[in-house]
Amino acid sequence: MAADKGTATFSDIANSISAEYGFWLDDAFASGGSAGYDHKGMGITARGAWEAVKRHFHELGVNIQKQPFTVAGVGDMSGDVFGNGMLLSKKIRLVAAFNHRRIFLDPDPDMAASFRERKRLFRKPGSTWDDYDESLISKGGGVFSRQAKTIRLSNEVRKLLDISEPSLQPDKLIRAILKMPVDLLWNGGIGTYAKSSSEGHSDVGDRSNDTVRVDADELRCKVIGEGGNLGFTQRARVEFSQRGGRINTDFIDNSGGVDCSDREVNIKILLSDAAKKKGLSRKKRDELLASMTDDVASLVLRNNYLQTQAISMSERLSVARIDETARLIASLERTGLLNRDLEYLPHETEIEDRRSRKQGFTRPELAVVLSYAKIDLYQGLIDSKDTLEDFLQIDPQRYFPPVLRRRYLGLIPGHRLSRQILATLISNALVNRMGPAFVKRVQVDTGAKIVTIARAYEVARIICRATPLLRTIESLDHKIPASAQLEMMFEVSRILRHTCYWLIEHFNDELQIVKSVERLKDGMASIYTRSATYISKASRVRNDYALQAWISMGVPEKLAGRMSLLLVTRAALDIADIAAERKRDVLDTARLYSTLNDGLGMHWLHNYAEDLKVSGRWQAMARSNLRDEFYRIRRDIALLLLTSRSKRDPEEVANKWLNAREEKVARFIHMIEEMKLRGDIDFATLSVAAKELRSLIST
């Protein structure tokens, strides 16, 4: 039970019964009671939904915490979601709102004065729109009863609503509010207010609002925030999204309350162990719970931030990856987890139609796919016979607030729901960063177990230093264009994907998180931070080009440099691994690579293999195989030339090897130069080059 301020007593009753029966959950049986987190007091549901709203506007180039924007809403200031939401920015211009009794209109609000008045009403127990100080309402506005036969509309209101009628019945006025041109439509109420144009009112199942409901193609707001449940049908969301509106779903926007309840329950379970093993008293426990309120809220809001960001990433790639998403949906359907019709996801004929129109999946649809991908991964981790405790060894559980990790770190592995919490953390982190189809794609391509894929991602994230890099990108919200941030995040996910494949290829189901990190982390760090000491001439040219490309997008130079160095990651994995294998200095090994790179013209081959245009999954796999073959060839040469016993300078060793094959190397370079003159490099051309290069090193 997730209780708000008004129903907290129900939680207390449930918890008292739990305690009476000696149930192991004790007062963690129901959340939100007198010793739990007050959702309305925290404003957690509204704040979570506001993260979604902020992201929508950020991607439209607007900072709603600093720039004025107009809002129409469903609800009143005494409500949890509406009331808290309308206090989350001082730049809100609330021009219209309604609940089941009143209609509020303020055509030209004074932002500061109206904000103060909304705060006063929020703090006043049982307030209604009738309590709003009419002297603060701008000319032509007012508070009107929904029981009136008609409501006379001022010129200011008609202009605001973009209508010509001098008066309207209350229900028609509400329809006009829903259809008005406004920046944000904030739903903090109860009821379904929009359906798709193809649906009838009987399809909605909310007869009480049939007279005020509008069609999605009539909505003229830019953004919809769903703090309340079921405000829009899923088909309405899809239609609104296809027409250019920005919307997620209710279960994405208002997930903060559920997340907060989950954390409360799991924290109480942990502290129950602390009471038994550390002598923590109930009074001290309750004080500790209260002291962690802000930390819990921060963890919840971080989830909201990352989940909406993940949808934006998927949306950005939706057209290019429509086949991948379609295969994922079909796979989830075959397992019985997903019902396409129930979730209003398109069938193959509609997907084919979108493919031909160069349209992908919408945000509401991607929200559903993202959620099912997490459920599928979670269940796979839970059902696996493998332990998940190794995830704790390298990266202590971030689910709990810092104070609990400091005081009771030793109790966390023994948490009664430790495996479930870990599976949730892993699923959220992996799918949010890598997209919903990643795990299924890797399974098909490699045959690896789900836990192996999760371990590969964890190792990749650490050795590629992805977390601090992504945090730096996120810190640039409203400082650089959102499109540049999403492009950087996509590049990071691409590098992580390549790293995961490399790890699975080399270690497969024997992959161990701690052992792999210890083997590769320091070497990778040296390669990333000491590039000036080893990078080849050809690589430097490409890195400089990438650096300038990032800078041209508005990326700060230091971050642009870090992003451009991601290009060395795939080679760096081999270099760090070979250095560990041969017990050689990683930078010396990198210099050997660079010498061979320049001497054989391999960088040009890598670039063209990377840049080959592909269409569909099979061509993409062919490109990947070709690219990997060039990397394998370089790795084989390096392993051949480096031995743990030799003390000779690796660069000298590489030059000697090249000089000993001078004639054959010259013929190979001549072949490469001929290929460059052709211009239209294709799979066949590069396959010939790979075969010739393999033949060269075999001698």
N, C-alpha and C positions, 0 to 999 in steps of 0.2 A: 504494500500500500504506500503510495506516495501522497502524503497529505499536505494541504496548504494550511494557511493560518486558521481558516474557518473550520477545518475538519480534523485538526490535530488531536482532538479528544478521542476520535475513533482509533487512531494509532495507539494511544495510551491504553485504551480498552483491550485492543488486540494484544499488545505487549504484556499487559497484566495477566491475561489468560495464558500466554506463552510461558511466563515466569511461574505461574501457578502449577502448570503441568511439568515444569522442569525441562522444557524443550531447549535444545542446545543453542538455539539462536537468541534466547532470552529476549531483551528488548530491541534486538536487531530484527525481530520478526516483521515489524512494520516501521517504516521510516517516517520522519517528520513529526514525531510526537514531542512532548514537552522537553525531552532530552535529546531531540534531534534537530535537524536543520529546517528552519522556517523558510520555505521557498519564496513566499511573498516578501518577507523581510530581506532576504538576500536578493530578490528580484532575478533569480537565476534563470528562469525560463525566458523572461523578456530579454535579459542580457545575452543569452545564448542566441536568440533569434536576431538580436541586434548585430551580432557578429556577421550573420548572413546578409543583413541589410547593408552594413558597412562595406562588405565585399562587393555586393552588386554595384554600389555607387562608386567604389574605388575603381572598378573596371570600366565604369562610365566616365572616369576622370574627375570625380567629385568627392571631396572630403566632407562628409556630413557632420563632422564634429567641429568644422571651422567655416563651412559655407552654408548659407541659408537654403532650405528646401521645403517644399510644401507637402503637407500630409493630410490625407483623409483616413478616417479610421472607424472601426467597429468596436464599440465598448464605451466605458466611462472611467473616470479617474479612480473610482473605488475598486476597480477590478485589478487583479494581480498583473496580468500580462499587459493590458492596455495601459493601466496607470503607471506601472514601472517603465514600460516602453516609452511613453511620452515624456519621461524625465531623463532619458539617456543622452540627449543632446540639447544644448541651449540654442541651437540653430533651427530647431523645429518651428515651422509655421503651420500650426494646426488650423486648417481652414474649414474642416467639416468632420462631423462624427455623428454616430447614432448608436443607440442601444434599443432595448425592447420597449422603452417608454418615451424617450426624448430624441430630438434632432438638434444638433449644435452646429451653428454656422457663424464663421468669423472671417469675412472676405479678405481683410487686410490686417492681420493680427500684429500687435506690438510684441516682438519676440520675447523681450525681457519680462514685460509685465505678464504676458500670458503664461510664460514658464513659471513664474512665481505663483500665479493663481492655480495652475495645475498642481503644483507641489502642495499648496494649501488644501486643495480638495482631496489629494491622495492621502494626506495625513488626517483628514477629518473622517471619523468613523461613519460609514453608511452614506457618504456623500452621493449626490446625483448631479446631473447637468443643471438642474434647477438652482443649485447652490452656487453656480458660477456668477461672479460679480458682473452684472450686465454693463456696468460703466466701463469695463475693460474690453468689451466686445466692439469691434470696429463698426463703422457706419453701414447700415443695411443688414447686419447680422442679428443673431438672437438665439434663444432656446425655444423650441417649438414642441408641442405635444403630438405624439403619434395618434392620439384619439381625436384630433381636430378633423372636421370634414374636409377643409382645404386650408392651405397655408399660402398667404400672400407673399410674393417674392419681390424684394427690392431690386433696383437696377444693378446694384453691386453683386447681389447673389446670382442674378441671371448671368451676369458677365463671368462670375467665378465658375458657374456650372456650364457655361457655354450653351445656354438654352434661351428661348424667346418667350415662353409661357409666363404670363403675369402671376399665375398661382398654380399650385399643384396639390393633389391629394398627398398625404404623408407617404404612402407606399411608393408613389411615383417620384416623390422628392428623394427618397432613399435610392431608388434606381438611378436617378440623375446623379446623386453623389457617387455611386459606384462607377458610373460611366464618365465622370468628369476628368478633364485633363489635370493630372496632379503628378508630382514626383513619386510619392510613396503612398501605397494603400496598405495600411497596417491593420491586420485582423487580430483583435484581442478579445473577440466575443464568441458567442455560440451560434451555430447555424451555418448553412451552406448558401453562399451568396452568388456563386457563379458556376455555370455549367457550360459545356461545349455547345456550339451551335447545332451539333448533330444529336444532342440529347434532349429528351423531354423532361419535364418537371417530375414525372412519375419515376424516372430513372434515378433521381437524386435521393429520394427517401427522406426528405425534410419538408413535409407539407406545410408546416407553419411559416415557411419563408418563400413559398411559391410565388407570392404576389410581389416580392421585392427582388427576386433573383434575376440576374442578367446573363447574357451569353458572353463567352470569352472574347468573341470578336468585337464586342461593344466596349470593352475595357480600354481606357486611354491613359492609364497610369504607366509610369516607366518601370516601377519596381513593386513587387508584392512581398510583404513580410508576413509569414504565417505563425504568429505567436499562438493563435488558437487552433484547435483541431477542426478538420473537415470544412474549412471555409470555402474551399473550391473542390470540385470534382477533379480527379486525375486527368480526365480528358480535357477539362477546361484549362488546367495547367499546361498541358502539352500544346493546345491550340494557342494560348496566350504566348507561350514561348516561341512557337513557330512564327508568330506575327511580330517578333522582336522584343517582347516583354521579358523581364528578368524575374524568375521565380524558381524556387527549389520545390520542396514539398513540406507539408506540416511536420512529418516525422523527422525531417532533417532540421528545420528551423527551430522547433521547440523541444529538441532532445535534451536540453540542459537540465530540465527538471528530473528526468528519468536518470540521467547520468549522476546527478547529485544524490539521488536516493540510493543508487547502487553503491556509491562510494561511502555513504553514511553506514549502510548495512555492513560492508566489508571492513570498514574501520572499527566498528563496534565488535565484530568477530575477532579482529586482531587484539583489540584492547581487552576482550574477555580472556584471551590467553595471558595478556599482561597482568590481569587481576589474579589469575591462578598461579602464575609462575614468578611474578615480580611484586605481588602484593599491592597492585594499584587499587585504590579504593574507588567506590562508585562516585563519590563527590569529586575526587581528583580527576576521574575519567570524564565526568561531565564538564568540568572546567577545561580539560584538555580539548574535548570536542568543540566547545565554544571558541577556544583560542585559535582553532584551525579553520574557522569559517572562511576567511579570506583566501587561505591557501587552497581549500577545496574548490571554492569558486574559480580560482585561477586555473586549476587543472581542468575543470569542466569547460571553461571558456576556451581554453587551448584546443580542446577536442572540437568545439564548434568551429573555431578558426580553421583548423586543419581539414575538417571534413568538407566545408564549403570550398576551400582551396582545391581539394581533390576533385570536386565536381567541375570546377573551372578548368582544371588541367584536362579532364576527360572531354569536356565540351570543346576545348581548343583543338583537340586531336580527333574529334568525333567523325568528321568526314573522312579523314585519311584512314581511320581505324574502324570504319563501319563494319567491315567483314569480321574483324577480330571480336567486336562486341556481339555481333550476330551469332558467331560460333559459341561464345560464352553463354548467351541466353539459351541456345539449343542444348548445350551441355548441361546446364542447370535444370533444364526441363526434363532431359532424359533421366536424370537422377531422381526426379520427383520432388526436388526442393522448390522449384519455381513453377507457378502456374501463369503462363503468359497472358491468358485472357483475364484472370483475376487481377493482375497488376497492370492491365491496359498497355502491354508492350506490343509493338508491331509484329505482325507475322511476316513470313519470308517475301510475300508478294509486295507488301508495303515497304519492306526494307529495300527490295530491288527497285521500287519506284523512287525511293529517296536517293538511292545510289545513282540513278540516272539523272536526278535533279541536283546532284552534288549537295545533298542535305544529309546530315548525320542524325544522331539521337539528340533529343532535347535534354535540358537540365533535369526536369522532373523524371524523365525516363532513366537518365544516367544515375540519378539519386537512388532509384529502385535497384538498378543493376549493381551499383556500388555496395548497397546494403546486403544484397544476396551474396555477393562475392565475399564479403566479410563473414557472413553466416557460414558459408561453405568452407572457408578456410578455418574458421573457429572450430567447426565440427570435425574437420579433418585432423586438426591438432589434438583435440580432445580424444578422438577415437584411436589415435596413433599409439603404438606400444612404446614409442620412444619417450625418454624423459624430456622435460622442458626446463629442468633446473639449471642446465648449462647456460641458459639465457640470463639467469640471475648472476652467474659468476663474473661475467665481463661487464655487465651493465645493471647495477642494482635496481630493483623494481621502482619505476617512476610513477606508479599508480597512486602511492600513498604520499601525503604531504611530507615535506622535509623533516619536520620534527619527529615524525614516527620512524622515518628511515634512520635518523640519528639514534633515537632511544631504543628502538625495538627491532633493529635490523636482523638480529639473530632469530627473531620469532617469525619473520616474514616467510621464509621457506616452508615453515610448518603450518601456515595458514590453512584452514580447512578447505578453502576454495582457491588455493594457490594456483593449481593447474588451470582452473577456469579464468582466473584473473590474468595469468600469463598468456593464455590463448587469446584473450580479448585484446591485450596490449599488442601482441604480435600481429594479430589480424588488422587492427586499426592502423598501426604504423606501416605495415607492408602495403596494404591496399591504398591507403591515403597517398603514399609517396610513389608507388609503382603502377597504380591503376588497377581496375577490377579484373582485367583479363590476364595479368602478368603470370600468376601462379599456374593457371590452366595451360597457358602457352608454354611455360618452361616444362611442365609435366609432359606435354605432348612431345616437345623437342628433345628432351633428355631422358625421360623415364624416371626422373628422380622422385623420391618420396617428398610429401608435403613438408615434413619437418626438415629435410635436407635443404629444400628451397628457402624455408624460413631462416635456417642457419646461414645459408649463403648470403641472404640479404643482410643479416645482422653483421656478418664479417665484412661484407662490402661496405656497409654504412660506416664502419669504424675505420677500416684501412684507407678508404677514400676520403676520410674526414668530411663526410657529407653533412652531418648534423650541424656543426658550426658554420659551414658554408651556406646551408639553407636558412639558418637563423639570420645570417648577415643579409641574405636576399630579402627575407621577410621584414627586416628592420627598415627597409627602404620603402615601405608602404607610404604612398602619397609624396614620395621624394623623387621617384622615377616612374615612368608609365607602367601600369600593371602588365601590359603586354610584354615588356622587357623582363619583368620578374617571372612571368609564366614561361617565357622562352628559356631563361636560365634554369628554372626548375625542371623543365623538360630535358635540358642538356644534362643536368645532374642525374636524373632518372635514367637517361640513356646510358651514361657511364656506369651507373650501378647495375643496370641490366647486363651489360657486357661483362662486368666483374663477376656477377652471379654465375653466368654461363661458364666463365673461366674456372671458377672455384669448383663447380659441379663436374666439369670435364676432368679436372686434375685430382679431385678427392672423392667425388661421387658421394655415396651414402656413408663413407667413412669420415666425412667432413666434421671436424670438431671446432667449435667456436674459439675457445681459449688458445688451443694449439695453433690454429691458423692465424689468429691475430698476432700472437707472439712471433710467428715465423715471418710475417709480411709487414706489419704495421710500421716499424722503425725504418725499414728499407724504403717503403712507399713515401714516408714523411721526408726522407732525405732527397728522394727524386723530385718530389713536389717543390721543396724549398731551395734546392741547390742546382737548379736547371742551368744556370750560367756556366757551371763547371763541366758540363758534358753534352749539352744539346747540339745536334748536328746542324750544319748550315741549312739543309732543306727543312728540317723541323722548325728551325728558328723563323724561317720565312712564313711558314703556315701559322705558327704561334703569334707572330706579329700581326698577321692579317686578321686572326681571330680577335686579338686584343683591340685592334682599331674598330672592328665590327661591333664589339660590345660597348666600347666607348661611344660610338655613334648612336647607340640606343639610349644613351644617358647614364650608363653604368659608371660609377666612380672608378678611377684608374686602378686602384689597388685591387678592388673586387674583379675588375675586368681581367687583370693579370692572373688572378686565381682561377677564373673561369677558363682562360685560354690554356692554362697548364693542364686542364682536364684532358686535353688531347693526347697527353703522354701516358694516360692511365693504362691502356691496354698493353703497351710495351713495358710499362713500369712493373706490371704484375709478373711478367716473365723475368725481367731483370732482377727484381727483389727475390723471386723464388730461386733463380739460378745462383745468385750470390749466397743465399742461405744453403743451397744444396752443395755448392763447391767451397763454401766457407771463404768467400772472397769479399772484398770491399764493394759495397753496392754501387758507389760512384765510379769505381774502376770498371765494373761490369757495364755500367751505362755508357762509359766512353768507348768500350769495345763495340757495343751496339751502334753507337753513333758513327764510328769509323766504318763499320760494315754498311751502314745505312747510306753514307755518302759514296763509298767505294762501289757499291752495286746498284745505286739508283733506286733503292727499295722504297724510299719515301714516296716517290712518284707513283709507284705501283699501289702502295697502300691508299694513297689519296684517291686514285681513280676507282679502286675497288670499293672504297667507302662511299664514293659519290655516284656510283652506278644507279641509274633510274630503274626502279622496279615497279611491277604491277602485280599485286596479289601476294599471297603467302609464300608460294613456291619459289617465285623469283627472289623474294626477300631471303628465303633460306639459302638459295644458291649464292647470293651475294655474301651472306654471312659465312658460308663455307669457304668461299674464295678468299675472303679477307682473313679468315682464320688460318688458311693454308700459308699465306705470306708470313703471318706471325710464327707459325710452327717452323717454317724454314729458318727464320732468324734464330729462333730458340735452339734448333738443332745445331746450327753453326756455333753458337755461343757455348753450348754444352760440349761440343767437340773440341773447341779451342781452349776452354778454361778447365783446369784441373786444380784440385785442392792442394796438390803438391808443388805446382809451379809457382815461382815467385816473380816471374817476368811480368812486365807491365802489359796489361791486356790490350792497350792501344797498339803497342809494338807487335804483339802477337797477331792482331787483326791485320795490320799492314803487311807483315811477313806472309800471312796466308794469301792475301790479295796479290802480292808481288809474285809469289810462287805460281800463281795461275793467271799471270798477266794477260796472256793471249786469249784464254777462254773468257776472262772477265771483260776484255776489250770487245770481243764478239757479242757478248751479252749486252753490254752498254750500247753498242751500235744498233742492236735489235730494238732496244728501248727507245733510242732516238728516232728510229724509223716509225715506231708506234706513235710517238708524240706528233710526228708530222701528219699522221692520218687524221687526228682530231676526233673521229667518231669511235672512241674506244668502247668495246662491248665485252660481254662475258667471254666469247671465244678468244678474243685477242689477249685478255688478261689470263685466261686459262693456259694459253700457249706460253706466256711469260712465266707462269708459275711452274709449268713442267720443265722449261729450260733452266730455271733457277734451281729446281730440285736436282736436275741432272748435273749442274755445275758443282753443287756442294757434295754430291755423292762421289765425286772424283777426288 
